[in-house]
Amino acid sequence: MSTIDIPIQGMSCASCAGRVEKALTAVEDVTSVNVNLVGESAHVEFRGAESPRLREKFITAIEAAGYRTDLRVDPTATKPAAAFTLDERVGLILTALLTLPLLLPMIPGLHALMPGFTVQAVLAGLVQFIFGARFYRGAWGALRARTGNMDLLVALGTTAAYGFSLYAGLTPGHGAHDLYFESSAAVILFVRFGKFLENRAKARTRAALQNLRSLLPETVAIERAGQKLEVKTEDLKPGDRLQVRAGERIPADARIRQGAGDVDESVLTGESLPIAKHVGDSLYAGSLNLDGVLQLEVTTANAESLITRIARALEEAQGKKAPIQRKVDQVSAIFVPAVIAVAALTFLGWWFAGAGLEAALLHAVAVLVIACPCALGLATPTAIMVGTGLAARRGILFRDAEALEKLHLAKTVAFDKTGTLTRGEVRVDLVWTEGLTKEKLWQIARALQHAGAHPFAVAIRAAREAEASSPDARNIAGSGVRGHVDGIEYALGSPRWLKELGVTFANIPDDQGVALLASLEPPRYLGGFSFADTVKPESAAAITRLKARGLNLALLSGDQVASATRIAQELGITDIRAALSPLQKERELLKMKTAGPVIMVGDGVNDAPALARADVGVAMGSGADLSIHHAGVTLLTNDPRRLVDAIELSAATSRKIRQGLFWAFGYNTVGIAFAAAGVLSPMIAGLAMALSSVSVITNVLVWRWWDGREGNL
């Protein structure tokens, strides 16, 4: 399965997005299409490989639907349509200048400035057919596709007002009060101005993605195969060597060959504090070198760097529809025909009520103009784009809009233990002796484990530095290590193994977290060590916040019962399910889902089945690629508090979607009723329609601004 992101130009409302989606879905081999009205692009999945012939089919389908595309490989490389071109800005200004003489006489005391019929007709005609031509093009495309959109409503309404004014001015028995040129021109002006404000707001919602892409320098000086070159950042290859000075951005995922310094990774991981980096440490593209000069070796091609994968995930999440948006699209598909029907009924109702042709027509025009479903189509995608952008700033990646919408609905959070709530690093927890000093016990253990790779060996060496080593220490797989220290043979390993060697002891369980020491000449028990994983310092705070939200918490671990129970009790988790295989974890998760939606949080390959089975799977950033692949959410840091941030962002995004849809539906319902009742003139209806879209987007942007202040969601 292949994918492509296609920039779309000319979409104005949810109906436009639906028409583009329908056109692209009809292309052969296309399996899925998601059109992003705010991002002005389409994410298309198709069978087979991309080819010039297929791209031509996409272009043909889009143009047949009445829209334009240059189909660049990367739609973000195009100039955002939101930032109006110079010609469009000039067009807006000229529209205002032509409309102003028609509006000024409406101000008390300025009635004497009223232009004559011919001047009004010319001014309004220029606005109608030159600066309003875009609405006719969009309306024609909608009619060809046998559907409706905002352009059709505006074209019908303004043409009716302009046509009636021409009729009134050219036939006897009508006066200046029968001319409504200012209404047709003002509607076009206000709609264009509303789209201008709307497009500027759209550009801000795309800021997170654009900021990510602007972090990397365009070119970088490198050393490749002994030659000094200057190459584009996107052309960097593993093995290339380069230098990064203080204050410069890291251009690629790399490893430090020489030097040390503090690095700011906040833009990628959300970690606010600088991180000290030394020789051998890994660095991410886009990170900022705060001090020192670093000699680096590129480890990953640009296309697979962390920042590129974040940008790709962000694009995909913003391009895919939330479940609620699919329902909105179904409503939008019948909305425009319904509005035209209401406008026709309004016209007939007023006419038969004796109001006359003029009043009936104006009320019908007001219904057409105010009922545009722009705000309806913008409410969900705008909130999704801002929500995913804010999440990315915190080091949280949502794979799609569905995960963002569903995360806060969970009733239960199930955690893996190792690497999720704990560091995944074994430490010596307890030491005891039998007939010798602790110092002597440590001395023998360190000597036996001076070169061991087992986590217990690493923990012993980390606790105490070895003073001597056993010359013949050898590891017995699954059992322990044995060797001579000061001429005496010792064994350090599991209780089961020591029993097999003839060592006797009492009250020591055959626990995987225990290693016992014994001399073997003759067999004599000398003491032992217990080992434990270390709870992350952030885990307790995360658990407290999750409990405060009323969530049920469970621990699903592959570890032994004793180890899992100790960690769970330390954190206050009472639902403990331990010694589970990956398939057993999956089965336990299915049981939990009977009580409501479940979030599964893990970081290992053994978590992949459970992550895939959960309502939303959450993978920790250090986790295996397989677990991340099955997760709907990825936390780029190992801080479990980010899970709570993700849930709160999910709740805030859903809240903004509901607010936007409430105001959009409410506005259209009340607005249509007022227009049909004759309360609103076409001009006021046009202004109200334009401001409705702006208000929906502004509501989300205020959230984005407020969230930028630390601690606010």
C-alpha positions as CSV (number, residue, x, y, z in Angstrom):
1,M,0.0,0.0,0.0
2,S,1.3,3.5,-1.0
3,T,0.3,7.0,0.1
4,I,0.5,10.5,-1.3
5,D,-0.4,13.9,0.0
6,I,-1.9,16.2,-2.6
7,P,-2.3,20.0,-2.2
8,I,-5.8,21.1,-3.2
9,Q,-6.6,24.7,-4.2
10,G,-10.0,26.3,-4.2
11,M,-11.9,24.4,-1.4
12,S,-14.1,26.7,0.5
13,C,-16.3,24.5,2.7
14,A,-17.1,21.0,3.9
15,S,-19.1,20.3,0.8
16,C,-16.0,21.1,-1.3
17,A,-13.9,18.7,0.7
18,G,-16.6,16.0,0.3
19,R,-16.6,16.5,-3.5
20,V,-12.8,16.2,-3.7
21,E,-12.9,13.1,-1.6
22,K,-15.6,11.5,-3.8
23,A,-13.6,12.4,-7.0
24,L,-10.4,10.9,-5.7
25,T,-12.1,7.8,-4.3
26,A,-13.3,7.0,-7.8
27,V,-9.8,6.8,-9.2
28,E,-8.7,3.2,-9.9
29,D,-6.7,1.5,-7.1
30,V,-7.5,4.1,-4.5
31,T,-8.4,2.5,-1.2
32,S,-8.8,5.5,1.1
33,V,-9.0,9.3,0.8
34,N,-9.0,11.9,3.6
35,V,-9.4,15.5,2.6
36,N,-8.2,18.1,5.1
37,L,-10.1,21.3,4.6
38,V,-7.9,23.3,7.0
39,G,-4.6,21.8,5.6
40,E,-6.0,22.2,2.1
41,S,-4.6,18.8,1.1
42,A,-5.8,15.2,0.5
43,H,-4.1,12.1,2.0
44,V,-4.6,9.3,-0.5
45,E,-3.8,5.6,0.0
46,F,-3.6,3.4,-3.1
47,R,-2.5,-0.1,-4.2
48,G,0.7,-0.4,-6.2
49,A,3.5,2.2,-6.7
50,E,3.2,5.8,-7.5
51,S,3.6,6.6,-11.2
52,P,3.3,9.6,-13.5
53,R,0.2,8.0,-15.0
54,L,-1.5,7.7,-11.6
55,R,-0.6,11.3,-10.7
56,E,-2.2,12.4,-13.9
57,K,-5.4,10.5,-12.9
58,F,-5.4,12.4,-9.6
59,I,-5.0,15.7,-11.3
60,T,-7.8,14.9,-13.8
61,A,-10.1,13.9,-11.0
62,I,-9.5,17.0,-9.0
63,E,-9.9,19.3,-11.9
64,A,-13.0,17.6,-13.0
65,A,-14.4,18.3,-9.6
66,G,-13.7,22.0,-10.1
67,Y,-10.5,22.4,-8.1
68,R,-6.8,22.8,-8.8
69,T,-3.6,21.1,-7.8
70,D,0.1,21.1,-8.7
71,L,0.5,17.7,-7.1
72,R,4.0,18.3,-5.7
73,V,5.4,15.3,-3.8
74,D,5.4,17.3,-0.6
75,P,2.4,19.6,-0.2
76,T,4.0,21.4,2.6
77,A,6.5,22.7,0.2
78,T,3.8,24.7,-1.6
79,K,3.0,28.2,-0.5
80,P,0.2,27.9,2.0
81,A,-3.0,29.0,0.4
82,A,-3.9,30.6,3.7
83,A,-1.3,33.3,3.2
84,F,-3.1,35.2,0.4
85,T,-1.0,35.9,-2.7
86,L,-0.4,39.6,-3.6
87,D,-3.0,39.3,-6.4
88,E,-5.6,38.1,-3.9
89,R,-4.8,40.9,-1.5
90,V,-5.1,43.4,-4.2
91,G,-8.4,41.9,-5.3
92,L,-9.7,42.2,-1.8
93,I,-8.7,45.8,-1.6
94,L,-10.2,46.6,-5.0
95,T,-13.4,44.9,-4.0
96,A,-13.6,47.1,-0.9
97,L,-12.9,50.3,-2.9
98,L,-15.6,49.4,-5.4
99,T,-18.1,48.5,-2.7
100,L,-17.5,51.6,-0.5
101,P,-19.4,54.1,-2.7
102,L,-22.4,51.8,-2.6
103,L,-22.3,51.6,1.2
104,L,-21.5,55.2,2.2
105,P,-25.0,56.6,1.3
106,M,-26.5,54.2,3.9
107,I,-24.8,56.2,6.7
108,P,-27.1,58.8,8.1
109,G,-26.3,62.2,6.6
110,L,-24.5,60.8,3.6
111,H,-27.5,59.9,1.5
112,A,-26.7,62.7,-0.9
113,L,-23.6,60.7,-2.0
114,M,-25.8,58.0,-3.6
115,P,-24.5,57.3,-7.1
116,G,-26.9,57.0,-10.0
117,F,-28.2,53.8,-11.3
118,T,-25.6,53.4,-14.1
119,V,-22.7,54.0,-11.7
120,Q,-24.1,51.6,-9.1
121,A,-24.7,48.9,-11.8
122,V,-21.1,49.3,-13.1
123,L,-19.5,49.2,-9.6
124,A,-21.6,46.3,-8.4
125,G,-21.1,44.5,-11.8
126,L,-17.3,44.7,-11.5
127,V,-17.5,43.2,-8.0
128,Q,-20.1,40.6,-9.1
129,F,-18.4,39.3,-12.2
130,I,-14.7,40.0,-11.8
131,F,-14.0,39.8,-8.1
132,G,-16.9,37.4,-7.5
133,A,-16.0,35.1,-10.5
134,R,-14.4,32.6,-8.1
135,F,-17.9,31.9,-6.7
136,Y,-19.3,31.2,-10.1
137,R,-16.4,28.8,-10.9
138,G,-16.9,27.0,-7.7
139,A,-20.7,26.9,-8.2
140,W,-20.3,25.5,-11.7
141,G,-17.9,22.8,-10.4
142,A,-20.5,21.9,-7.8
143,L,-23.3,21.7,-10.4
144,R,-21.2,19.5,-12.7
145,A,-20.6,17.2,-9.8
146,R,-24.4,17.3,-8.9
147,T,-23.8,18.6,-5.5
148,G,-23.7,22.0,-3.6
149,N,-21.3,24.1,-1.7
150,M,-20.7,27.6,-0.3
151,D,-19.9,29.0,-3.7
152,L,-23.3,27.9,-5.1
153,L,-25.1,29.6,-2.2
154,V,-23.2,32.9,-2.6
155,A,-23.5,32.8,-6.4
156,L,-27.3,32.2,-6.3
157,G,-27.9,34.8,-3.6
158,T,-25.8,37.7,-5.0
159,T,-26.9,37.0,-8.6
160,A,-30.5,37.2,-7.5
161,A,-29.9,40.5,-5.7
162,Y,-27.9,42.0,-8.6
163,G,-30.3,40.7,-11.2
164,F,-33.3,42.1,-9.4
165,S,-31.6,45.5,-9.0
166,L,-30.9,45.6,-12.8
167,Y,-34.6,44.7,-13.4
168,A,-35.8,47.4,-11.1
169,G,-33.5,50.0,-12.6
170,L,-34.4,49.3,-16.2
171,T,-38.2,49.0,-15.8
172,P,-40.6,51.9,-15.0
173,G,-42.3,52.2,-11.6
174,H,-39.2,51.6,-9.5
175,G,-37.1,54.0,-7.5
176,A,-33.7,54.1,-5.8
177,H,-35.1,52.2,-2.9
178,D,-35.6,49.2,-5.1
179,L,-31.9,48.9,-5.9
180,Y,-29.9,46.4,-3.9
181,F,-26.6,46.6,-5.7
182,E,-24.9,47.4,-2.3
183,S,-26.2,44.1,-0.9
184,S,-24.8,41.9,-3.7
185,A,-21.4,43.7,-3.6
186,A,-21.3,43.8,0.2
187,V,-22.0,40.0,0.4
188,I,-19.0,39.3,-1.9
189,L,-16.8,41.7,0.0
190,F,-17.7,40.2,3.4
191,V,-17.3,36.6,2.2
192,R,-13.9,37.4,0.6
193,F,-12.8,39.2,3.8
194,G,-14.0,36.4,5.9
195,K,-12.0,33.9,3.8
196,F,-9.0,36.1,4.2
197,L,-9.3,36.1,8.0
198,E,-10.1,32.4,7.9
199,N,-7.0,31.6,5.8
200,R,-4.7,33.6,8.1
201,A,-6.1,31.6,11.0
202,K,-5.6,28.3,9.1
203,A,-2.0,29.2,8.6
204,R,-1.5,29.5,12.4
205,T,-3.0,26.1,12.9
206,R,-0.3,24.7,10.6
207,A,2.5,26.4,12.6
208,A,3.6,23.4,14.5
209,L,4.3,21.4,11.3
210,Q,5.9,24.4,9.6
211,N,8.1,25.2,12.6
212,L,9.4,21.6,12.7
213,R,10.4,21.7,9.0
214,S,12.1,25.1,9.4
215,L,14.4,23.8,12.2
216,L,17.0,22.3,10.0
217,P,19.5,24.3,8.0
218,E,19.2,24.1,4.2
219,T,22.9,23.1,3.7
220,V,25.7,21.8,5.9
221,A,29.5,21.4,5.5
222,I,30.6,17.8,5.9
223,E,33.5,15.5,5.5
224,R,32.7,12.4,3.3
225,A,35.3,9.8,2.3
226,G,38.1,12.3,3.2
227,Q,36.6,15.1,1.1
228,K,35.1,18.4,2.4
229,L,31.7,19.1,0.8
230,E,28.7,21.3,1.2
231,V,25.5,19.3,0.8
232,K,21.8,19.8,1.3
233,T,20.6,18.6,4.7
234,E,18.2,16.2,3.1
235,D,21.2,14.5,1.3
236,L,23.1,13.7,4.4
237,K,24.1,10.0,4.7
238,P,25.1,7.7,7.6
239,G,28.8,8.0,8.1
240,D,29.1,11.7,7.1
241,R,31.1,13.7,9.5
242,L,30.4,17.3,10.5
243,Q,30.9,20.0,13.2
244,V,28.2,21.8,15.2
245,R,29.1,24.9,17.1
246,A,27.3,26.4,20.1
247,G,24.0,28.0,19.1
248,E,23.6,25.8,16.0
249,R,21.0,23.2,15.3
250,I,21.9,19.6,14.9
251,P,21.2,18.9,11.2
252,A,20.8,15.1,11.4
253,D,20.4,12.2,13.8
254,A,24.0,11.7,14.8
255,R,26.5,10.3,17.4
256,I,29.2,12.5,19.1
257,R,32.7,11.6,18.0
258,Q,34.4,14.3,20.0
259,G,33.4,17.1,22.4
260,A,30.7,17.6,25.0
261,G,28.0,20.1,25.7
262,D,24.4,20.7,26.8
263,V,21.7,20.2,24.2
264,D,18.1,21.5,24.1
265,E,15.8,18.7,22.8
266,S,12.6,20.4,23.9
267,V,11.2,21.0,20.4
268,L,11.3,17.2,19.9
269,T,10.7,15.6,23.2
270,G,9.0,18.4,25.3
271,E,11.9,18.0,27.9
272,S,12.4,21.6,29.1
273,L,15.8,21.1,30.7
274,P,19.1,20.9,28.7
275,I,20.6,17.5,28.5
276,A,24.4,16.9,29.0
277,K,25.8,15.0,26.0
278,H,29.2,13.3,25.8
279,V,31.3,11.2,23.4
280,G,29.2,8.3,22.1
281,D,25.8,9.8,23.0
282,S,23.1,10.1,20.3
283,L,21.7,13.4,19.1
284,Y,18.5,14.2,17.2
285,A,18.1,16.4,14.2
286,G,16.6,19.8,15.2
287,S,18.1,19.8,18.7
288,L,20.0,23.0,19.7
289,N,23.6,22.8,20.8
290,L,23.8,25.3,23.7
291,D,27.5,25.2,24.4
292,G,30.7,23.5,23.2
293,V,31.9,22.3,19.8
294,L,30.6,18.9,18.8
295,Q,32.2,16.6,16.2
296,L,29.4,14.4,14.9
297,E,28.9,11.3,12.7
298,V,25.6,11.0,11.0
299,T,23.8,7.8,12.0
300,T,20.5,8.1,10.1
301,A,19.4,9.4,6.7
302,N,17.2,12.5,6.8
303,A,14.2,10.6,5.5
304,E,14.2,8.4,8.6
305,S,15.4,10.9,11.2
306,L,13.3,11.4,14.3
307,I,12.2,14.9,13.3
308,T,11.1,13.7,9.8
309,R,9.1,10.8,11.4
310,I,7.5,13.3,13.8
311,A,6.6,15.6,10.9
312,R,5.2,12.6,8.9
313,A,3.2,11.4,11.8
314,L,1.8,14.9,12.4
315,E,0.8,15.2,8.8
316,E,-0.9,11.9,8.8
317,A,-2.8,12.6,12.1
318,Q,-3.9,16.0,10.8
319,G,-4.9,14.5,7.4
320,K,-7.1,11.7,8.8
321,K,-10.6,12.3,9.9
322,A,-11.9,11.9,13.4
323,P,-15.1,9.7,13.7
324,I,-17.1,12.8,14.6
325,Q,-16.0,14.5,11.3
326,R,-17.4,11.6,9.3
327,K,-20.8,12.3,10.8
328,V,-20.5,16.0,10.1
329,D,-19.7,15.2,6.5
330,Q,-22.9,13.2,6.2
331,V,-24.8,16.2,7.4
332,S,-22.9,18.6,5.1
333,A,-23.7,16.5,2.1
334,I,-27.4,17.2,2.4
335,F,-27.1,20.6,3.9
336,V,-26.7,22.8,0.8
337,P,-29.7,21.2,-1.1
338,A,-31.8,21.6,2.1
339,V,-30.8,25.3,2.3
340,I,-31.8,25.9,-1.3
341,A,-35.1,24.3,-0.6
342,V,-35.6,26.5,2.5
343,A,-34.7,29.6,0.5
344,A,-37.3,28.6,-2.2
345,L,-39.9,28.1,0.5
346,T,-39.0,31.4,2.1
347,F,-39.5,33.1,-1.3
348,L,-42.8,31.5,-1.9
349,G,-44.0,32.0,1.6
350,W,-43.4,35.8,1.6
351,W,-44.7,36.1,-1.9
352,F,-48.0,34.3,-1.2
353,A,-48.2,36.3,2.1
354,G,-48.5,39.4,0.0
355,A,-45.0,40.9,0.7
356,G,-44.3,41.3,-2.9
357,L,-41.5,40.1,-5.2
358,E,-38.9,42.4,-3.9
359,A,-39.2,41.5,-0.2
360,A,-39.6,37.8,-0.9
361,L,-36.5,37.7,-3.1
362,L,-34.4,39.6,-0.4
363,H,-35.4,37.2,2.3
364,A,-34.6,34.2,0.2
365,V,-31.2,35.8,-0.7
366,A,-30.5,36.3,3.0
367,V,-31.3,32.6,3.7
368,L,-28.9,31.5,0.9
369,V,-26.1,33.7,2.1
370,I,-26.2,33.1,5.9
371,A,-26.5,29.3,5.6
372,C,-23.1,28.6,4.2
373,P,-21.7,25.5,6.1
374,C,-18.1,26.9,6.3
375,A,-18.0,27.0,10.1
376,L,-19.4,23.4,10.2
377,G,-16.6,22.1,8.0
378,L,-13.9,24.0,9.9
379,A,-14.8,23.1,13.5
380,T,-13.3,19.6,13.7
381,P,-10.2,19.8,11.4
382,T,-9.1,23.0,13.0
383,A,-9.3,21.6,16.5
384,I,-7.5,18.4,15.4
385,M,-4.7,20.4,13.8
386,V,-4.1,22.6,16.8
387,G,-4.5,19.6,19.2
388,T,-1.9,17.5,17.4
389,G,0.4,20.5,17.1
390,L,0.2,21.2,20.8
391,A,0.8,17.5,21.5
392,A,3.9,17.5,19.3
393,R,5.3,20.4,21.3
394,R,5.1,18.2,24.4
395,G,6.7,15.2,22.7
396,I,3.4,13.4,22.1
397,L,2.6,11.9,18.7
398,F,-0.9,10.9,17.8
399,R,-1.0,8.4,14.9
400,D,-4.4,9.6,13.8
401,A,-7.3,11.8,14.7
402,E,-9.3,8.8,16.0
403,A,-6.7,8.2,18.7
404,L,-6.8,11.9,19.7
405,E,-10.6,11.8,20.0
406,K,-10.9,8.4,21.9
407,L,-8.0,8.7,24.4
408,H,-9.9,10.7,27.0
409,L,-12.9,8.3,26.9
410,A,-11.0,5.4,28.5
411,K,-12.1,4.0,31.8
412,T,-9.0,2.0,32.5
413,V,-5.3,2.4,32.0
414,A,-3.2,-0.8,31.9
415,F,0.6,-0.5,32.3
416,D,3.4,-2.7,31.4
417,K,6.0,-2.5,34.2
418,T,9.5,-2.7,32.9
419,G,10.6,0.5,31.0
420,T,7.1,2.0,31.4
421,L,6.7,2.6,35.2
422,T,10.2,1.5,36.0
423,R,13.6,2.4,34.6
424,G,14.2,-1.1,33.4
425,E,17.6,-0.9,35.2
426,V,18.3,-3.6,37.9
427,R,19.8,-2.4,41.2
428,V,20.9,-4.2,44.3
429,D,18.0,-3.8,46.7
430,L,19.1,-5.9,49.8
431,V,22.3,-7.7,51.0
432,W,22.5,-10.3,53.7
433,T,25.3,-12.6,55.0
434,E,25.7,-15.9,56.8
435,G,29.0,-16.3,58.7
436,L,31.0,-13.5,57.0
437,T,31.1,-9.7,56.7
438,K,29.1,-7.8,54.1
439,E,32.4,-6.3,52.8
440,K,33.8,-9.8,52.2
441,L,30.5,-10.8,50.5
442,W,30.8,-7.8,48.2
443,Q,34.5,-8.6,47.5
444,I,33.7,-12.1,46.3
445,A,30.7,-11.2,44.3
446,R,32.5,-8.3,42.5
447,A,35.4,-10.6,41.6
448,L,33.1,-13.2,40.2
449,Q,31.0,-10.7,38.2
450,H,33.9,-8.4,37.0
451,A,33.1,-9.1,33.3
452,G,29.6,-10.5,33.4
453,A,26.9,-9.2,31.1
454,H,23.9,-10.3,33.1
455,P,21.8,-7.4,34.6
456,F,22.6,-8.8,38.1
457,A,26.3,-8.6,37.2
458,V,26.0,-5.0,36.0
459,A,24.0,-4.1,39.1
460,I,26.8,-5.5,41.4
461,R,29.5,-3.6,39.5
462,A,27.5,-0.4,39.6
463,A,27.1,-0.7,43.4
464,R,30.7,-1.4,44.2
465,E,33.9,-1.2,42.2
466,A,35.8,-4.5,41.8
467,E,39.1,-4.8,43.6
468,A,40.1,-8.1,42.2
469,S,38.8,-10.6,39.6
470,S,38.3,-14.3,39.4
471,P,40.7,-15.8,36.8
472,D,38.4,-18.6,35.8
473,A,34.9,-17.2,36.3
474,R,32.5,-18.7,33.9
475,N,28.8,-18.1,33.4
476,I,26.3,-21.0,33.5
477,A,23.4,-20.0,31.3
478,G,20.2,-19.6,33.3
479,S,21.9,-20.4,36.6
480,G,24.7,-18.1,37.6
481,V,28.5,-17.8,37.7
482,R,31.2,-19.9,39.4
483,G,35.0,-19.4,39.8
484,H,37.9,-19.1,42.1
485,V,38.6,-16.1,44.4
486,D,41.8,-16.3,46.6
487,G,42.0,-20.1,45.8
488,I,38.5,-20.9,46.9
489,E,35.8,-21.9,44.4
490,Y,32.5,-20.0,44.8
491,A,29.1,-20.0,43.1
492,L,26.8,-17.0,42.8
493,G,23.4,-17.7,41.3
494,S,19.8,-18.8,41.6
495,P,18.6,-20.6,44.7
496,R,17.5,-23.6,42.5
497,W,21.0,-23.9,41.0
498,L,22.8,-23.7,44.4
499,K,20.5,-26.5,45.6
500,E,21.6,-28.6,42.7
501,L,25.2,-27.9,43.7
502,G,24.5,-29.3,47.2
503,V,24.2,-26.0,49.1
504,T,21.6,-26.0,51.9
505,F,19.8,-22.9,53.2
506,A,16.4,-22.1,54.7
507,N,13.6,-19.6,54.0
508,I,15.0,-18.4,50.7
509,P,12.3,-18.6,47.9
510,D,13.4,-19.6,44.4
511,D,12.8,-16.0,43.2
512,Q,14.2,-14.6,40.0
513,G,15.1,-11.5,41.8
514,V,17.6,-13.2,44.2
515,A,21.2,-14.4,43.8
516,L,22.8,-16.5,46.5
517,L,26.6,-16.9,47.2
518,A,28.1,-20.1,48.4
519,S,31.6,-21.7,48.7
520,L,31.8,-25.1,47.0
521,E,34.7,-26.7,49.0
522,P,32.7,-27.9,50.9
523,P,29.3,-26.5,49.9
524,R,28.4,-23.7,52.3
525,Y,25.8,-21.0,52.1
526,L,27.3,-17.5,52.7
527,G,24.6,-14.9,51.9
528,G,22.9,-13.3,49.0
529,F,21.6,-10.3,47.1
530,S,18.1,-9.3,46.1
531,F,17.6,-7.2,43.0
532,A,14.9,-4.9,42.0
533,D,13.9,-2.7,39.1
534,T,13.8,1.1,39.9
535,V,10.6,3.0,39.8
536,K,10.8,6.1,37.7
537,P,10.6,9.2,39.9
538,E,7.9,10.6,37.6
539,S,5.7,7.5,37.8
540,A,4.1,8.3,41.2
541,A,3.0,11.8,40.0
542,A,1.5,10.2,36.9
543,I,-0.4,7.6,38.9
544,T,-1.7,10.3,41.2
545,R,-3.0,12.5,38.3
546,L,-4.6,9.5,36.6
547,K,-6.4,8.5,39.8
548,A,-7.6,12.1,40.2
549,R,-9.3,11.8,36.8
550,G,-11.2,8.7,38.1
551,L,-9.4,6.2,36.0
552,N,-9.0,2.5,37.0
553,L,-5.4,1.4,36.9
554,A,-3.9,-2.0,36.3
555,L,-0.4,-3.6,36.0
556,L,0.1,-6.2,33.3
557,S,3.6,-7.6,33.6
558,G,5.6,-10.5,32.4
559,D,7.6,-10.4,35.6
560,Q,7.2,-12.7,38.6
561,V,4.3,-12.0,41.0
562,A,6.6,-10.8,43.8
563,S,8.4,-8.3,41.7
564,A,5.3,-6.9,40.0
565,T,3.5,-6.7,43.4
566,R,6.3,-4.7,45.0
567,I,6.3,-2.1,42.2
568,A,2.5,-1.9,42.1
569,Q,2.2,-1.5,45.9
570,E,4.9,1.2,45.8
571,L,2.8,3.1,43.3
572,G,-0.6,2.4,44.8
573,I,-1.9,0.1,42.0
574,T,-4.2,-2.6,43.3
575,D,-5.1,-4.5,40.1
576,I,-2.0,-6.7,39.5
577,R,-1.7,-9.3,36.8
578,A,1.8,-10.8,36.6
579,A,3.8,-13.6,35.0
580,L,1.9,-13.0,31.8
581,S,3.0,-14.0,28.3
582,P,2.3,-11.6,25.4
583,L,-0.8,-13.6,24.5
584,Q,-1.9,-13.7,28.1
585,K,-1.6,-9.9,28.3
586,E,-3.8,-9.7,25.3
587,R,-6.5,-11.9,26.8
588,E,-6.4,-10.0,30.1
589,L,-6.9,-6.8,28.2
590,L,-9.9,-8.2,26.4
591,K,-11.4,-9.0,29.8
592,M,-10.8,-5.4,31.0
593,K,-12.6,-4.0,27.9
594,T,-15.9,-5.5,29.0
595,A,-15.9,-2.7,31.7
596,G,-15.2,0.1,29.2
597,P,-12.5,1.5,26.9
598,V,-8.9,0.6,27.9
599,I,-5.6,2.4,27.3
600,M,-2.6,0.0,27.2
601,V,0.9,1.6,27.9
602,G,4.0,-0.4,27.0
603,D,7.4,-0.2,25.5
604,G,8.5,-3.7,24.4
605,V,7.9,-6.2,21.7
606,N,6.0,-8.3,24.2
607,D,3.5,-5.5,24.5
608,A,2.6,-5.3,20.8
609,P,-0.4,-7.7,20.9
610,A,-2.0,-5.9,23.8
611,L,-1.2,-2.4,22.3
612,A,-3.0,-3.5,19.1
613,R,-6.0,-4.9,21.0
614,A,-6.5,-1.9,23.3
615,D,-8.9,0.9,22.4
616,V,-5.8,3.1,22.3
617,G,-2.3,1.8,22.6
618,V,0.4,4.1,24.0
619,A,4.1,3.4,23.3
620,M,6.9,4.9,25.3
621,G,9.6,6.6,23.2
622,S,12.4,4.2,24.1
623,G,10.3,1.2,23.1
624,A,10.8,-1.3,20.4
625,D,9.7,-0.3,16.8
626,L,7.1,-3.1,16.9
627,S,5.4,-1.6,19.9
628,I,5.4,1.9,18.4
629,H,4.0,0.5,15.2
630,H,0.9,-0.9,17.0
631,A,0.3,2.2,19.1
632,G,-2.1,5.0,18.4
633,V,0.0,7.4,20.6
634,T,3.7,7.6,21.0
635,L,5.4,9.4,23.9
636,L,8.8,10.5,22.8
637,T,10.2,10.7,26.3
638,N,10.2,8.0,29.0
639,D,8.2,10.3,31.3
640,P,4.8,8.6,32.1
641,R,3.4,12.0,33.1
642,R,3.2,12.7,29.3
643,L,0.4,10.1,29.2
644,V,-1.7,12.3,31.5
645,D,-0.8,15.3,29.3
646,A,-2.0,13.3,26.2
647,I,-5.3,12.4,27.9
648,E,-5.9,16.1,28.9
649,L,-5.0,17.2,25.4
650,S,-7.5,14.7,24.0
651,A,-10.2,16.0,26.3
652,A,-9.4,19.6,25.4
653,T,-9.5,18.8,21.7
654,S,-12.8,17.1,21.9
655,R,-14.2,20.0,24.0
656,K,-13.1,22.4,21.3
657,I,-14.7,20.2,18.6
658,R,-18.0,20.1,20.5
659,Q,-17.9,23.9,21.1
660,G,-17.2,24.6,17.4
661,L,-20.0,22.2,16.2
662,F,-22.4,23.6,18.7
663,W,-21.8,27.2,17.6
664,A,-21.8,26.2,13.9
665,F,-25.1,24.2,14.1
666,G,-26.6,26.8,16.4
667,Y,-25.5,29.7,14.2
668,N,-26.9,28.1,11.0
669,T,-30.2,27.1,12.8
670,V,-30.8,30.5,14.3
671,G,-29.4,32.4,11.3
672,I,-31.6,30.7,8.8
673,A,-34.7,31.2,11.0
674,F,-33.9,34.9,11.4
675,A,-33.2,35.3,7.6
676,A,-36.4,33.5,6.7
677,A,-38.4,35.7,9.1
678,G,-37.1,38.8,7.4
679,V,-35.0,40.0,10.4
680,L,-31.7,40.0,8.5
681,S,-30.8,41.8,5.3
682,P,-28.6,40.0,2.7
683,M,-25.7,42.3,3.6
684,I,-25.9,41.6,7.3
685,A,-26.3,37.9,6.6
686,G,-23.1,38.0,4.5
687,L,-21.2,39.6,7.3
688,A,-22.6,37.2,9.9
689,M,-21.7,34.2,7.7
690,A,-18.1,35.4,7.3
691,L,-17.7,36.1,11.0
692,S,-19.1,32.7,12.0
693,S,-16.1,30.9,10.4
694,V,-13.7,33.3,11.9
695,S,-15.2,32.9,15.4
696,V,-15.0,29.1,15.2
697,I,-11.3,29.2,14.3
698,T,-10.5,32.0,16.8
699,N,-12.0,29.9,19.6
700,V,-9.4,27.2,18.8
701,L,-6.5,29.6,18.4
702,V,-7.2,31.2,21.7
703,W,-6.8,27.7,23.2
704,R,-3.5,27.4,21.3
705,W,-2.3,30.8,22.6
706,W,-3.3,30.0,26.2
707,D,-1.8,26.6,26.1
708,G,1.5,28.1,25.2
709,R,1.7,29.5,28.7
710,E,3.2,26.8,31.0
711,G,0.8,24.5,32.7
712,N,-2.4,25.4,30.8
713,L,-4.4,23.0,28.7
